[in-house]
Amino acid sequence: HVQLVESGGGSVQTGGSLRLSCEASGFTYNRYSMGWFCQAPGKEREGVAAIDSDGRTSYVDSVKGRFTISRDIAKNTVDLQMRQLKSEDTALYYCARFNGMGGLDWGQGTQVTVS
């Protein structure tokens, strides 16, 4: 079955950096688009960045120029490099697989706190 395991969250000061990583298993990784989403307290989950099977990327406007999504096909991982972090980036960050049927498969989430 599909498994997505995030790591790399933590606490950081404003202006700092963090790198999130997601290890995927249970499916043919290089066939699927992958993404990172976040959910702040009291808010709905929203998309942050995505990368398709050809390596094309997209970002929500609020993180453009600060965050970079990348994937390693050999390691079945998708990373999110976060720089110039702001307090409003504080959220639970989820790795997701676009399952090709209009839905998403989720990891358990990793907390990012910026203060």
C-alpha positions as CSV (number, residue, x, y, z in Angstrom):
1,H,0.0,0.0,0.0
2,V,1.0,3.6,-0.4
3,Q,3.2,5.0,2.3
4,L,4.5,8.5,2.6
5,V,6.8,9.4,5.5
6,E,7.9,13.0,6.2
7,S,10.8,14.1,8.1
8,G,12.8,17.3,8.7
9,G,10.3,19.6,10.5
10,G,11.2,21.6,13.5
11,S,11.5,25.0,15.0
12,V,13.4,27.8,13.4
13,Q,13.8,31.6,13.7
14,T,12.4,34.0,11.2
15,G,14.6,34.1,8.2
16,G,16.0,30.6,8.7
17,S,15.8,27.5,6.6
18,L,14.5,24.0,6.8
19,R,14.5,21.1,4.5
20,L,11.6,18.6,4.5
21,S,11.9,15.2,3.0
22,C,9.3,12.6,2.1
23,E,10.1,9.0,1.5
24,A,7.6,7.1,-0.7
25,S,6.9,3.4,-1.0
26,G,4.2,1.0,-2.2
27,F,3.8,2.4,-5.7
28,T,5.8,3.1,-8.9
29,Y,7.1,6.4,-7.7
30,N,8.3,7.9,-11.0
31,R,4.9,7.7,-12.6
32,Y,3.2,10.1,-10.2
33,S,3.1,13.8,-9.4
34,M,4.0,14.6,-5.9
35,G,3.3,17.7,-3.7
36,W,3.7,19.4,-0.4
37,F,0.7,20.9,1.4
38,C,0.4,22.8,4.7
39,Q,-2.3,23.3,7.3
40,A,-2.0,26.1,9.8
41,P,-4.2,26.1,13.0
42,G,-7.7,27.1,12.2
43,K,-7.1,27.1,8.4
44,E,-7.8,24.6,5.7
45,R,-5.1,22.5,4.1
46,E,-3.6,24.2,1.1
47,G,-1.1,23.4,-1.6
48,V,2.5,24.7,-1.3
49,A,4.4,23.1,-4.2
50,A,4.1,20.3,-6.7
51,I,6.4,18.4,-9.0
52,D,5.3,16.1,-11.9
53,S,6.8,13.0,-13.3
54,D,8.9,15.1,-15.7
55,G,10.2,17.3,-13.0
56,R,8.1,20.3,-13.8
57,T,7.3,22.3,-10.7
58,S,4.7,24.7,-9.5
59,Y,4.4,26.9,-6.4
60,V,1.8,28.9,-4.5
61,D,2.6,32.6,-4.9
62,S,3.5,33.1,-1.2
63,V,6.5,30.7,-1.4
64,K,7.8,31.5,-4.9
65,G,11.5,32.4,-4.7
66,R,11.8,31.0,-1.2
67,F,10.9,27.3,-1.4
68,T,12.2,24.7,-3.8
69,I,10.6,21.3,-4.4
70,S,12.7,18.5,-5.9
71,R,12.5,14.7,-6.3
72,D,15.1,11.9,-6.4
73,I,13.8,9.1,-8.5
74,A,16.5,6.7,-7.3
75,K,15.7,7.2,-3.7
76,N,11.9,7.6,-4.0
77,T,12.0,10.9,-2.2
78,V,10.5,14.4,-2.6
79,D,12.1,17.3,-0.7
80,L,11.0,20.8,0.1
81,Q,13.8,23.2,0.7
82,M,12.4,26.2,2.6
83,R,14.4,29.4,2.9
84,Q,13.7,32.9,4.3
85,L,11.0,31.4,6.6
86,K,8.3,33.7,8.0
87,S,6.0,33.3,10.9
88,E,3.1,32.7,8.5
89,D,4.9,29.6,7.2
90,T,4.2,27.9,10.6
91,A,2.0,24.9,9.8
92,L,1.8,21.2,9.7
93,Y,3.3,20.2,6.4
94,Y,2.1,17.1,4.5
95,C,3.6,15.2,1.6
96,A,1.1,13.9,-0.9
97,R,0.8,11.8,-4.0
98,F,-1.6,12.8,-6.8
99,N,-3.1,9.4,-7.3
100,G,-4.2,9.9,-10.9
101,M,-7.9,9.5,-10.1
102,G,-8.4,13.1,-8.9
103,G,-7.4,12.3,-5.3
104,L,-4.5,12.5,-3.0
105,D,-2.7,10.1,-0.7
106,W,-1.2,11.7,2.4
107,G,1.7,11.3,4.8
108,Q,1.3,11.9,8.5
109,G,2.6,15.4,8.5
110,T,5.6,17.2,10.0
111,Q,5.4,20.4,12.1
112,V,7.2,23.5,11.0
113,T,7.3,26.4,13.6
114,V,8.8,29.8,12.7
115,S,9.2,32.3,15.5
